[in-house]
C-alpha cells in the first residue's frame, strides 16, 4: 500500500496524531523523552523499539516520578521531547481526566497559571534538547470568564520569542467525542479540537551548538 503521507489535521485520538507525526519528525534511534503525566496513551500506535525511549509518566514509570519543571536529564541530551501538560484552567469533569488527572493537578488554576506551566516545562525541555532537537507541545485553546484564550498562540510566542526556537509544523486534532458541556447558555464555540506544535532548537552554523 502506497504511503498516503502526513497531513496537518486528523480526526481521532492522540495516539493517531503521534503515529503520523512520528513518521515525519522522528528518526530511527532517536533518544525520546515523554515528560508529561499520563498513562502513555500517546504511544499506543508507535513502535518504541525503534527509539531510545524514556517514559517519564507517573503511571508508566511509578519508580521515577519526574517533575517536568525540574528533569533529571543532562543538558543537550535528547533528540525529541514530547510535552502535554494539563491545559485546562480549573477543570471540571473532562473526558480525558482518567488519563491525565487534570482535576487533581490544576484545580484552582487560572489560565495564566496554565501558561506559566507551559513556559516552565518548555524552558526545561529546551535545556534537555540537543541542538537541532525537536519539541512537541500539545495544547488546546480555552475560554476563561467569557473571554477567548488562544493558548496555541501564546505557546508559539514562548517558543519563538522567548526560547528562539524554529517553527517546524502545527497539527490539529479533532475529537471523535463531544466535549462535556459545563455551561448550557452557550456564548462561544465549544472546543472539540486541539493542537500539536513542533518546534526545533536552533543550531549554531559555526560549531553545531545551540544559540543560548
N, CA, C and O of each residue as an XYZ file, in Angstrom:
848
protein
N       0.842     -1.208      0.000
C       0.000      0.000      0.000
C       0.873      1.252      0.000
O       1.799      1.362      0.803
N       0.587      2.175     -0.878
C       1.392      3.383     -1.000
C       1.211      4.272      0.227
O       0.098      4.433      0.728
N       2.314      4.848      0.707
C       2.260      5.752      1.842
C       1.447      6.983      1.459
O       1.775      7.673      0.494
N       0.374      7.259      2.223
C      -0.523      8.361      1.890
C      -0.001      9.712      2.349
O      -0.606     10.745      2.059
N       1.126      9.713      3.070
C       1.700     10.970      3.516
C       1.182     11.411      4.868
O       0.346     10.744      5.478
N       1.690     12.549      5.332
C       1.319     13.113      6.631
C       0.609     14.434      6.390
O       1.076     15.265      5.613
N      -0.541     14.627      7.070
C      -1.356     15.816      6.877
C      -1.340     16.685      8.141
O      -0.865     16.260      9.193
N      -1.861     17.893      8.019
C      -1.842     18.827      9.136
C      -3.008     18.636     10.101
O      -2.991     19.199     11.196
N      -4.021     17.853      9.721
C      -5.188     17.678     10.584
C      -5.696     16.239     10.508
O      -5.698     15.612      9.449
N      -6.130     15.734     11.676
C      -6.674     14.379     11.773
C      -7.884     14.383     12.698
O      -8.018     15.239     13.572
N      -8.760     13.408     12.485
C      -9.889     13.174     13.374
C      -9.606     11.894     14.140
O      -9.383     10.846     13.534
N      -9.613     11.966     15.458
C      -9.326     10.771     16.238
C      -8.734     11.108     17.593
O      -9.107     12.092     18.232
N      -7.794     10.259     18.016
C      -7.184     10.401     19.336
C      -5.702     10.753     19.215
O      -5.130     10.727     18.125
N      -5.095     11.083     20.353
C      -3.684     11.466     20.371
C      -2.780     10.390     19.786
O      -1.786     10.707     19.132
N      -3.111      9.126     20.013
C      -2.263      8.040     19.518
C      -2.144      8.078     17.996
O      -1.069      7.826     17.452
N      -3.239      8.392     17.309
C      -3.204      8.519     15.849
C      -2.329      9.689     15.440
O      -1.517      9.570     14.522
N      -2.488     10.823     16.118
C      -1.718     12.015     15.771
C      -0.222     11.780     15.952
O       0.571     12.122     15.075
N       0.167     11.197     17.087
C       1.583     10.952     17.335
C       2.158      9.950     16.341
O       3.304     10.077     15.910
N       1.357      8.958     15.983
C       1.806      7.995     14.971
C       2.162      8.710     13.665
O       3.212      8.446     13.080
N       1.300      9.603     13.214
C       1.535     10.315     11.959
C       2.714     11.285     12.077
O       3.561     11.361     11.187
N       2.754     12.021     13.182
C       3.829     12.995     13.382
C       5.185     12.298     13.469
O       6.189     12.819     12.985
N       5.208     11.118     14.090
C       6.468     10.382     14.226
C       7.045      9.994     12.865
O       8.264      9.921     12.706
N       6.186      9.746     11.895
C       6.646      9.359     10.563
C       7.443     10.459      9.885
O       8.312     10.192      9.055
N       7.138     11.700     10.249
C       7.790     12.840      9.597
C       8.916     13.449     10.422
O       9.881     13.973      9.864
N       8.802     13.385     11.749
C       9.719     14.138     12.606
C      10.643     13.282     13.467
O      11.571     13.819     14.072
N      10.421     11.968     13.543
C      11.292     11.090     14.324
C      12.195     10.314     13.386
O      11.809      9.995     12.262
N      13.418     10.007     13.858
C      14.339      9.158     13.121
C      14.655      7.910     13.953
O      14.701      7.959     15.182
N      14.865      6.819     13.270
C      15.195      5.584     13.977
C      16.429      5.797     14.851
O      17.433      6.343     14.395
N      16.348      5.368     16.097
C      17.449      5.535     17.034
C      17.398      6.814     17.839
O      18.236      7.021     18.716
N      16.420      7.693     17.559
C      16.299      8.939     18.316
C      16.137      8.657     19.811
O      15.498      7.681     20.205
N      16.722      9.522     20.629
C      16.527      9.483     22.072
C      15.344     10.389     22.399
O      15.404     11.601     22.193
N      14.263      9.787     22.914
C      12.992     10.484     23.086
C      12.554     10.444     24.538
O      12.651      9.410     25.199
N      12.066     11.588     25.035
C      11.507     11.651     26.391
C      10.064     12.131     26.334
O       9.758     13.132     25.687
N       9.182     11.410     27.016
C       7.822     11.873     27.264
C       7.824     12.412     28.692
O       7.943     11.642     29.645
N       7.692     13.727     28.844
C       7.922     14.328     30.163
C       6.628     14.672     30.903
O       6.648     15.432     31.871
N       5.501     14.113     30.447
C       4.218     14.534     30.978
C       3.472     13.410     31.685
O       3.529     12.250     31.276
N       2.779     13.775     32.745
C       1.913     12.848     33.488
C       0.913     12.183     32.541
O       0.332     12.842     31.679
N       0.720     10.892     32.705
C      -0.277     10.192     31.907
C      -0.087      8.693     31.950
O       0.754      8.179     32.688
N      -0.872      8.003     31.158
C      -0.810      6.546     31.095
C      -0.106      6.050     29.839
O      -0.198      4.872     29.491
N       0.591      6.942     29.166
C       1.319      6.535     27.967
C       0.446      6.319     26.752
O       0.846      5.611     25.827
N      -0.759      6.921     26.730
C      -1.690      6.673     25.634
C      -1.201      7.260     24.311
O      -1.643      6.830     23.245
N      -0.298      8.232     24.366
C       0.274      8.794     23.136
C       0.911      7.724     22.259
O       0.887      7.822     21.032
N       1.474      6.715     22.885
C       2.433      5.843     22.209
C       1.864      4.505     21.763
O       2.626      3.627     21.360
N       0.559      4.324     21.822
C      -0.053      3.039     21.505
C       0.190      2.599     20.064
O       0.253      1.401     19.789
N       0.326      3.543     19.149
C       0.476      3.214     17.728
C       1.917      3.347     17.231
O       2.172      3.230     16.032
N       2.850      3.588     18.138
C       4.247      3.796     17.746
C       5.103      2.628     18.230
O       4.995      2.205     19.381
N       5.952      2.113     17.346
C       6.880      1.035     17.710
C       8.064      1.652     18.458
O       9.006      2.151     17.843
N       8.004      1.611     19.767
C       9.032      2.259     20.579
C      10.359      1.521     20.551
O      11.366      2.049     21.021
N      10.379      0.311     20.010
C      11.635     -0.426     19.884
C      12.594      0.257     18.908
O      13.790     -0.033     18.900
N      12.065      1.161     18.090
C      12.909      1.880     17.134
C      13.698      3.008     17.787
O      14.616      3.558     17.178
N      13.341      3.359     19.037
C      13.900      4.551     19.663
C      14.494      4.223     21.035
O      14.206      3.182     21.625
N      15.318      5.130     21.514
C      15.809      5.088     22.889
C      14.825      5.910     23.708
O      14.965      7.128     23.814
N      13.831      5.245     24.286
C      12.653      5.918     24.814
C      12.689      6.032     26.326
O      12.979      5.061     27.026
N      12.391      7.228     26.827
C      12.367      7.499     28.261
C      10.940      7.904     28.655
O      10.567      9.067     28.497
N      10.143      6.964     29.165
C       8.757      7.280     29.557
C       8.709      7.834     30.969
O       8.783      7.075     31.936
N       8.590      9.130     31.096
C       8.644      9.775     32.404
C       7.277      9.894     33.083
O       7.147     10.592     34.089
N       6.270      9.226     32.547
C       4.931      9.326     33.109
C       4.863      8.742     34.510
O       5.542      7.764     34.821
N       4.041      9.350     35.349
C       3.874      8.866     36.716
C       3.257      7.472     36.725
O       3.624      6.635     37.550
N       2.326      7.222     35.815
C       1.655      5.919     35.764
C       2.576      4.857     35.173
O       2.687      3.760     35.719
N       3.235      5.175     34.064
C       4.040      4.171     33.376
C       5.397      3.955     34.019
O       6.007      2.904     33.824
N       5.887      4.932     34.786
C       7.166      4.796     35.490
C       6.985      5.202     36.956
O       7.488      6.249     37.364
N       6.284      4.400     37.750
C       5.969      4.804     39.131
C       7.187      4.944     40.034
O       7.099      5.580     41.085
N       8.329      4.362     39.645
C       9.523      4.447     40.486
C      10.398      5.650     40.156
O      11.372      5.922     40.857
N      10.059      6.363     39.103
C      10.837      7.536     38.703
C       9.876      8.692     38.461
O       9.537      8.989     37.316
N       9.440      9.337     39.522
C       8.440     10.392     39.426
C       9.111     11.723     39.106
O       9.695     12.354     39.986
N       9.027     12.151     37.847
C       9.729     13.347     37.412
C       8.799     14.556     37.415
O       7.606     14.444     37.137
N       9.371     15.708     37.734
C       8.683     16.985     37.630
C       9.154     17.623     36.326
O      10.350     17.856     36.151
N       8.222     17.910     35.400
C       8.668     18.422     34.099
C       9.308     19.798     34.193
O       9.892     20.272     33.219
N       9.207     20.450     35.351
C       9.887     21.730     35.549
C      11.297     21.553     36.090
O      12.056     22.517     36.190
N      11.646     20.316     36.441
C      12.964     20.034     37.017
C      13.337     18.589     36.686
O      13.255     17.710     37.544
N      13.739     18.351     35.460
C      14.006     16.999     34.976
C      15.404     16.519     35.355
O      16.328     17.325     35.456
N      15.566     15.212     35.566
C      16.870     14.667     35.972
C      17.755     14.329     34.775
O      18.513     13.360     34.819
N      17.664     15.113     33.720
C      18.414     14.844     32.498
C      19.499     15.891     32.289
O      19.375     17.027     32.746
N      20.556     15.500     31.601
C      21.651     16.411     31.311
C      21.270     17.386     30.196
O      20.337     17.137     29.432
N      21.994     18.481     30.116
C      21.802     19.428     29.018
C      22.073     18.755     27.684
O      22.925     17.872     27.588
N      21.346     19.176     26.656
C      21.615     18.750     25.269
C      21.659     17.227     25.129
O      22.578     16.694     24.508
N      20.680     16.524     25.696
C      20.783     15.059     25.735
C      19.709     14.309     24.950
O      19.825     13.095     24.782
N      18.659     14.996     24.460
C      17.568     14.305     23.765
C      17.371     14.830     22.350
O      17.563     16.015     22.076
N      16.983     13.921     21.458
C      16.630     14.302     20.090
C      15.199     14.812     20.003
O      14.898     15.709     19.216
N      14.316     14.234     20.817
C      12.897     14.592     20.798
C      12.371     14.622     22.233
O      12.673     13.731     23.027
N      11.589     15.641     22.558
C      10.868     15.689     23.833
C       9.406     15.989     23.530
O       9.089     16.868     22.730
N       8.522     15.240     24.187
C       7.081     15.394     23.985
C       6.464     15.945     25.269
O       6.656     15.386     26.350
N       5.723     17.045     25.141
C       5.202     17.774     26.297
C       3.700     17.989     26.140
O       3.252     18.669     25.217
N       2.932     17.403     27.049
C       1.467     17.515     27.011
C       0.946     17.732     28.428
O       0.357     16.822     29.011
N       1.153     18.926     28.992
C       0.709     19.177     30.369
C      -0.798     19.405     30.424
O      -1.437     19.536     29.380
N      -1.377     19.456     31.627
C      -2.790     19.841     31.736
C      -2.997     21.215     31.109
O      -2.267     22.156     31.418
N      -3.991     21.334     30.228
C      -4.151     22.618     29.543
C      -5.504     23.268     29.771
O      -5.900     24.153     29.012
N      -6.224     22.840     30.810
C      -7.493     23.476     31.146
C      -7.406     24.093     32.540
O      -7.045     23.413     33.501
N      -7.734     25.369     32.649
C      -7.720     26.021     33.958
C      -8.919     25.551     34.781
O     -10.021     25.391     34.257
N      -8.691     25.336     36.050
C      -9.735     24.917     36.996
C     -10.730     23.945     36.359
O     -11.922     24.242     36.286
N     -10.248     22.783     35.897
C     -11.094     21.892     35.094
C     -12.216     21.256     35.894
O     -12.097     21.008     37.094
N     -13.286     21.008     35.204
C     -14.385     20.242     35.788
C     -14.286     18.793     35.343
O     -13.196     18.221     35.316
N     -15.405     18.203     34.998
C     -15.436     16.800     34.571
C     -15.028     16.732     33.106
O     -15.814     17.075     32.222
N     -13.793     16.288     32.846
C     -13.268     16.247     31.487
C     -13.179     14.820     30.977
O     -12.956     13.888     31.750
N     -13.353     14.652     29.679
C     -13.294     13.335     29.054
C     -11.944     12.668     29.291
O     -11.875     11.456     29.498
N     -10.872     13.458     29.262
C      -9.517     12.900     29.353
C      -9.013     12.774     30.781
O      -7.860     12.397     30.991
N      -9.845     13.078     31.763
C      -9.356     13.138     33.137
C      -8.822     11.800     33.640
O      -7.881     11.774     34.434
N      -9.399     10.700     33.197
C      -8.927      9.386     33.638
C      -7.487      9.141     33.225
O      -6.748      8.446     33.923
N      -7.084      9.706     32.098
C      -5.722      9.509     31.612
C      -4.737     10.537     32.154
O      -3.563     10.224     32.351
N      -5.201     11.763     32.398
C      -4.271     12.851     32.701
C      -4.471     13.512     34.062
O      -3.641     14.317     34.486
N      -5.564     13.181     34.752
C      -5.797     13.695     36.107
C      -5.781     15.219     36.184
O      -5.219     15.797     37.114
N      -6.405     15.864     35.197
C      -6.428     17.325     35.194
C      -7.077     17.907     36.448
O      -6.588     18.885     37.014
N      -8.176     17.302     36.874
C      -8.907     17.840     38.019
C      -8.050     17.863     39.280
O      -8.195     18.750     40.122
N      -7.160     16.887     39.404
C      -6.306     16.808     40.593
C      -5.095     17.731     40.498
O      -4.572     18.171     41.522
N      -4.649     18.027     39.289
C      -3.384     18.749     39.134
C      -3.543     20.245     38.892
O      -2.622     21.007     39.186
N      -4.685     20.689     38.366
C      -4.825     22.119     38.057
C      -6.092     22.732     38.665
O      -6.546     23.782     38.210
N      -6.655     22.100     39.670
C      -7.817     22.669     40.340
C      -7.445     24.011     40.977
O      -6.440     24.110     41.681
N      -8.256     25.037     40.729
C      -7.978     26.363     41.268
C      -7.037     27.184     40.401
O      -6.753     28.335     40.733
N      -6.544     26.624     39.297
C      -5.648     27.358     38.415
C      -6.446     28.306     37.510
O      -7.575     28.010     37.119
N      -5.835     29.443     37.191
C      -6.337     30.335     36.163
C      -5.555     30.074     34.871
O      -4.570     29.337     34.855
N      -6.026     30.701     33.795
C      -5.345     30.499     32.511
C      -3.879     30.908     32.586
O      -3.018     30.237     32.017
N      -3.589     32.002     33.282
C      -2.199     32.462     33.390
C      -1.328     31.422     34.097
O      -0.135     31.312     33.814
N      -1.931     30.653     35.024
C      -1.177     29.603     35.712
C      -0.853     28.459     34.751
O       0.238     27.890     34.790
N      -1.816     28.135     33.892
C      -1.587     27.096     32.876
C      -0.466     27.530     31.938
O       0.410     26.729     31.609
N      -0.485     28.776     31.508
C       0.545     29.265     30.600
C       1.919     29.284     31.281
O       2.942     29.064     30.632
N       1.934     29.545     32.574
C       3.197     29.517     33.304
C       3.754     28.096     33.360
O       4.965     27.893     33.274
N       2.861     27.113     33.505
C       3.292     25.711     33.448
C       3.941     25.405     32.102
O       4.988     24.762     32.035
N       3.309     25.872     31.043
C       3.876     25.661     29.711
C       5.263     26.303     29.604
O       6.206     25.682     29.113
N       5.373     27.531     30.060
C       6.650     28.236     29.954
C       7.752     27.505     30.722
O       8.856     27.323     30.209
N       7.446     27.090     31.952
C       8.451     26.398     32.756
C       8.822     25.047     32.145
O       9.997     24.684     32.088
N       7.810     24.306     31.689
C       8.086     22.996     31.098
C       8.833     23.090     29.786
O       9.742     22.299     29.532
N       8.464     24.047     28.946
C       9.149     24.216     27.664
C      10.585     24.688     27.858
O      11.477     24.283     27.114
N      10.812     25.538     28.850
C      12.169     26.009     29.135
C      13.050     24.856     29.597
O      14.206     24.752     29.186
N      12.508     23.993     30.449
C      13.273     22.841     30.916
C      13.504     21.841     29.790
O      14.582     21.254     29.693
N      12.507     21.643     28.944
C      12.678     20.762     27.784
C      13.747     21.294     26.848
O      14.552     20.531     26.314
N      13.754     22.608     26.650
C      14.771     23.239     25.805
C      16.175     22.926     26.323
O      17.077     22.609     25.547
N      16.344     23.017     27.615
C      17.648     22.711     28.217
C      18.091     21.289     27.892
O      19.271     21.040     27.645
N      17.151     20.373     27.895
C      17.480     18.955     27.719
C      17.604     18.537     26.255
O      18.111     17.454     25.961
N      17.149     19.381     25.342
C      17.211     19.037     23.920
C      18.610     19.264     23.343
O      19.296     20.223     23.697
N      19.009     18.374     22.459
C      20.232     18.583     21.698
C      20.024     19.741     20.721
O      18.885     20.018     20.347
N      21.081     20.420     20.301
C      20.950     21.377     19.204
C      20.334     20.685     17.990
O      20.801     19.625     17.572
N      19.306     21.272     17.437
C      18.588     20.654     16.330
C      17.484     19.716     16.785
O      16.761     19.164     15.956
N      17.345     19.527     18.100
C      16.330     18.627     18.628
C      14.924     19.166     18.462
O      14.723     20.361     18.242
N      13.942     18.262     18.572
C      12.544     18.576     18.306
C      11.738     18.556     19.604
O      11.858     17.631     20.407
N      10.911     19.593     19.799
C       9.994     19.663     20.932
C       8.567     19.636     20.415
O       8.166     20.512     19.649
N       7.792     18.628     20.832
C       6.375     18.542     20.523
C       5.585     19.082     21.716
O       5.813     18.665     22.852
N       4.665     20.002     21.465
C       3.887     20.621     22.537
C       2.403     20.530     22.197
O       1.947     21.098     21.204
N       1.653     19.807     23.032
C       0.205     19.650     22.829
C      -0.529     20.716     23.630
O      -0.135     21.035     24.751
N      -1.601     21.270     23.054
C      -2.346     22.310     23.737
C      -3.765     22.395     23.190
O      -4.111     21.764     22.191
N      -4.576     23.199     23.881
C      -5.943     23.467     23.439
C      -6.331     24.872     23.888
O      -6.024     25.273     25.011
N      -6.996     25.612     23.023
C      -7.498     26.925     23.409
C      -8.624     26.754     24.428
O      -9.222     25.682     24.526
N      -8.908     27.805     25.179
C      -9.967     27.720     26.168
C     -10.635     29.078     26.364
O     -10.192     30.091     25.824
N     -11.700     29.071     27.143
C     -12.428     30.287     27.481
C     -12.363     30.468     28.992
O     -12.640     29.541     29.753
N     -11.994     31.674     29.417
C     -11.951     31.995     30.839
C     -12.725     33.292     31.067
O     -12.446     34.312     30.438
N     -13.694     33.238     31.971
C     -14.518     34.417     32.286
C     -15.094     35.036     31.018
O     -15.082     36.254     30.839
N     -15.600     34.166     30.140
C     -16.251     34.564     28.880
C     -15.307     35.229     27.889
O     -15.755     35.892     26.953
N     -13.996     35.056     28.087
C     -13.011     35.599     27.158
C     -12.210     34.473     26.523
O     -11.775     33.542     27.202
N     -12.020     34.569     25.211
C     -11.238     33.577     24.496
C      -9.776     33.669     24.905
O      -9.211     34.760     24.987
N      -9.170     32.519     25.161
C      -7.753     32.430     25.471
C      -7.082     31.553     24.419
O      -7.281     30.338     24.391
N      -6.297     32.171     23.566
C      -5.669     31.463     22.438
C      -4.346     30.849     22.903
O      -3.265     31.374     22.637
N      -4.468     29.753     23.585
C      -3.284     29.107     24.164
C      -2.244     28.786     23.109
O      -1.049     28.965     23.344
N      -2.685     28.309     21.938
C      -1.710     27.890     20.931
C      -0.875     29.067     20.433
O       0.279     28.886     20.045
N      -1.455     30.288     20.442
C      -0.691     31.476     20.039
C       0.281     31.886     21.140
O       1.421     32.251     20.854
N      -0.156     31.829     22.385
C       0.726     32.156     23.498
C       1.913     31.202     23.556
O       3.038     31.622     23.827
N       1.666     29.928     23.302
C       2.729     28.922     23.316
C       3.703     29.152     22.165
O       4.910     28.969     22.322
N       3.182     29.551     21.020
C       4.034     29.894     19.888
C       5.016     31.001     20.281
O       6.200     30.924     19.955
N       4.530     32.021     20.976
C       5.397     33.144     21.345
C       6.423     32.734     22.413
O       7.538     33.256     22.426
N       6.061     31.816     23.295
C       7.042     31.306     24.250
C       8.197     30.642     23.501
O       9.367     30.887     23.796
N       7.851     29.803     22.532
C       8.872     29.066     21.784
C       9.716     29.975     20.899
O      10.942     29.868     20.880
N       9.063     30.860     20.175
C       9.762     31.670     19.170
C      10.429     32.892     19.792
O      11.608     33.146     19.547
N       9.695     33.640     20.585
C      10.201     34.916     21.110
C      11.083     34.750     22.338
O      12.060     35.480     22.504
N      10.742     33.786     23.207
C      11.489     33.647     24.460
C      12.578     32.577     24.387
O      13.628     32.724     25.012
N      12.339     31.501     23.630
C      13.326     30.422     23.541
C      14.070     30.402     22.211
O      14.984     29.600     22.020
N      13.679     31.282     21.291
C      14.342     31.398     19.976
C      14.357     30.062     19.228
O      15.354     29.709     18.599
N      13.257     29.332     19.300
C      13.155     28.070     18.582
C      12.617     28.303     17.168
O      12.212     29.414     16.825
N      12.616     27.255     16.361
C      12.147     27.315     14.981
C      10.779     26.645     14.901
O      10.582     25.559     15.447
N       9.841     27.291     14.224
C       8.513     26.723     13.987
C       8.613     25.725     12.835
O       8.807     26.115     11.684
N       8.478     24.434     13.153
C       8.570     23.396     12.126
C       7.201     22.992     11.581
O       7.060     22.751     10.382
N       6.189     22.916     12.457
C       4.865     22.490     11.997
C       3.845     22.688     13.105
O       4.198     22.791     14.280
N       2.568     22.739     12.715
C       1.480     22.704     13.671
C       0.408     21.757     13.149
O       0.008     21.846     11.988
N      -0.061     20.842     14.013
C      -1.076     19.870     13.648
C      -2.344     20.118     14.453
O      -2.286     20.606     15.581
N      -3.480     19.782     13.872
C      -4.765     19.896     14.550
C      -5.383     18.508     14.704
O      -5.288     17.666     13.811
N      -6.016     18.289     15.850
C      -6.694     17.028     16.122
C      -8.136     17.323     16.507
O      -8.395     18.049     17.467
N      -9.081     16.752     15.748
C     -10.500     16.912     16.042
C     -10.975     15.674     16.786
O     -10.786     14.550     16.321
N     -11.589     15.883     17.935
C     -12.033     14.772     18.769
C     -13.237     14.066     18.154
O     -14.096     14.699     17.540
N     -13.285     12.759     18.326
C     -14.434     11.983     17.890
C     -15.574     12.071     18.900
O     -16.702     11.678     18.604
N     -15.277     12.591     20.099
C     -16.284     12.710     21.143
C     -16.703     14.161     21.326
O     -15.920     15.081     21.092
N     -17.943     14.351     21.746
C     -18.417     15.702     22.020
C     -17.847     16.176     23.350
O     -17.768     15.394     24.297
N     -17.448     17.449     23.441
C     -16.930     17.966     24.719
C     -18.019     17.991     25.776
O     -19.204     18.129     25.473
N     -17.588     17.853     27.025
C     -18.525     17.940     28.132
C     -19.046     19.373     28.242
O     -18.259     20.320     28.239
N     -20.360     19.535     28.338
C     -20.980     20.858     28.408
C     -21.066     21.292     29.866
O     -21.764     20.669     30.666
N     -20.351     22.366     30.208
C     -20.366     22.877     31.580
C     -21.305     24.076     31.740
O     -21.785     24.357     32.838
N     -21.560     24.781     30.629
C     -22.473     25.926     30.671
C     -23.454     25.798     29.504
O     -23.056     25.864     28.341
N     -24.733     25.615     29.823
C     -25.731     25.392     28.776
C     -26.037     26.660     27.999
O     -26.449     26.586     26.841
N     -25.845     27.828     28.612
C     -26.059     29.086     27.918
C     -24.821     29.400     27.090
O     -23.903     30.068     27.566
N     -24.797     28.920     25.861
C     -23.585     28.982     25.051
C     -23.352     30.371     24.468
O     -24.245     30.982     23.882
N     -22.105     30.855     24.651
C     -21.684     32.131     24.087
C     -20.485     31.986     23.155
O     -20.195     32.892     22.373
N     -19.793     30.866     23.231
C     -18.609     30.630     22.412
C     -18.688     29.230     21.804
O     -19.375     28.366     22.349
N     -17.997     28.989     20.683
C     -17.966     27.628     20.139
C     -17.294     26.687     21.120
O     -16.293     27.043     21.742
N     -17.836     25.488     21.261
C     -17.278     24.511     22.188
C     -16.032     23.879     21.580
O     -15.981     23.572     20.389
N     -15.027     23.694     22.439
C     -13.726     23.222     21.969
C     -13.770     21.711     21.720
O     -13.876     20.922     22.658
N     -13.689     21.324     20.453
C     -13.595     19.899     20.124
C     -12.348     19.604     19.300
O     -12.251     18.571     18.637
N     -11.391     20.542     19.355
C     -10.134     20.338     18.642
C      -8.977     20.797     19.512
O      -9.143     21.632     20.401
N      -7.806     20.243     19.245
C      -6.589     20.610     19.966
C      -5.456     20.748     18.959
O      -5.629     20.476     17.771
N      -4.297     21.174     19.447
C      -3.172     21.472     18.566
C      -1.901     20.777     19.048
O      -1.730     20.514     20.238
N      -1.037     20.492     18.117
C       0.290     19.959     18.441
C       1.327     20.767     17.671
O       1.404     20.703     16.444
N       2.124     21.529     18.421
C       3.221     22.291     17.820
C       4.463     21.417     17.714
O       4.708     20.561     18.564
N       5.234     21.639     16.673
C       6.553     21.024     16.532
C       7.561     22.157     16.393
O       7.586     22.869     15.389
N       8.395     22.310     17.422
C       9.440     23.337     17.434
C      10.808     22.669     17.395
O      10.965     21.527     17.827
N      11.792     23.391     16.876
C      13.159     22.868     16.801
C      14.126     23.813     17.499
O      14.054     25.031     17.340
N      15.026     23.232     18.269
C      16.081     24.011     18.911
C      17.124     24.382     17.860
O      17.574     23.528     17.096
N      17.501     25.641     17.826
C      18.427     26.120     16.798
C      19.825     25.546     16.967
O      20.244     25.190     18.068
N      20.529     25.467     15.853
C      21.944     25.098     15.854
C      22.763     26.293     15.425
O      22.332     27.097     14.598
N      23.961     26.404     16.002
C      24.896     27.426     15.554
C      25.602     26.908     14.307
O      26.148     25.805     14.313
N      25.592     27.692     13.249
C      26.156     27.235     11.966
C      27.644     26.968     12.050
O      28.174     26.164     11.284
N      28.334     27.639     12.980
C      29.784     27.509     13.039
C      30.232     26.195     13.675
O      31.123     25.514     13.168
N      29.595     25.856     14.793
C      30.084     24.665     15.502
C      29.015     23.634     15.819
O      29.274     22.650     16.513
N      27.773     23.873     15.290
C      26.718     22.901     15.519
C      26.089     22.969     16.874
O      25.216     22.157     17.182
N      26.496     23.914     17.710
C      25.936     24.045     19.041
C      24.752     25.014     19.015
O      24.626     25.838     18.109
N      23.897     24.901     20.017
C      22.719     25.767     20.068
C      23.097     27.175     20.481
O      24.080     27.386     21.191
N      22.318     28.121     20.036
C      22.486     29.512     20.435
C      21.736     29.736     21.730
O      20.535     29.474     21.798
N      22.421     30.219     22.766
C      21.791     30.428     24.070
C      21.755     31.916     24.396
O      21.262     32.304     25.454
